[in-house]
């Protein structure tokens, strides 16, 4: 990108503090916005380094896309993580690794998810207004718990987003998600998950994939040999997925 190094600013969008990264030519407007949400316990800036990595993989992302990284609304200070943030708190038994009833987790709406949804929706609305972009030119995505909240929002917006990227996410709120997903037929989804994920087992991700596919969404599912992480091949596939969302514009 030469002299056009990625610029990064901290700003507030809606209810949340965000980091915004782009390498757009001077005076250019973005054709697409990509909102990526970090996982439970990570600092607000955890995924910010993904923007230049994705831009280096696909030049079109540097020329035409603005990346937005919201910080989750809740602190993890009580768990000894003063920099850690959470979209919603999990039961203490899960935090201590004692409870892993994924069938129950898949069915129920986690307490705190509706509040996280409202906060993230406020970011998407503010972004749409400030960048003059319809929802159909905004991609939502996230890692782990960030993938849960972005899936929830993508299924509930008044209009479909440009796409959804779920990195090591899982199924929750299944009855609600199934019902909402009917209105999202054809929505492009990229979903990546490690086969050796010991935090969110890949079986839970496959269950989420199946719910989305059965509802008519177009899911590109990438299992990779790794733990609860973002793999290099996953980033490459994500970069290609985002370029495809630019379409012929």
Secondary structure as UniProt FT lines:
FT   TURN            2..3
FT   STRAND          7..13
FT   TURN            14..15
FT   STRAND          16..22
FT   TURN            26..27
FT   STRAND          32..37
FT   TURN            40..41
FT   TURN            44..49
FT   HELIX           50..57
FT   HELIX           59..64
FT   STRAND          65..70
FT   STRAND          74..76
FT   HELIX           77..79
FT   STRAND          81..86
FT   HELIX           92..95
FT   TURN            96..97
FT   HELIX           102..107
FT   TURN            111..112
FT   HELIX           113..131
FT   HELIX           135..137
FT   STRAND          138..143
FT   HELIX           145..154
FT   TURN            155..156
FT   STRAND          163..167
FT   HELIX           174..181
FT   HELIX           182..184
FT   TURN            185..186
FT   STRAND          188..194
FT   TURN            195..196
FT   HELIX           202..214
FT   TURN            215..216
FT   STRAND          218..224
FT   HELIX           232..246
FT   TURN            247..248
//
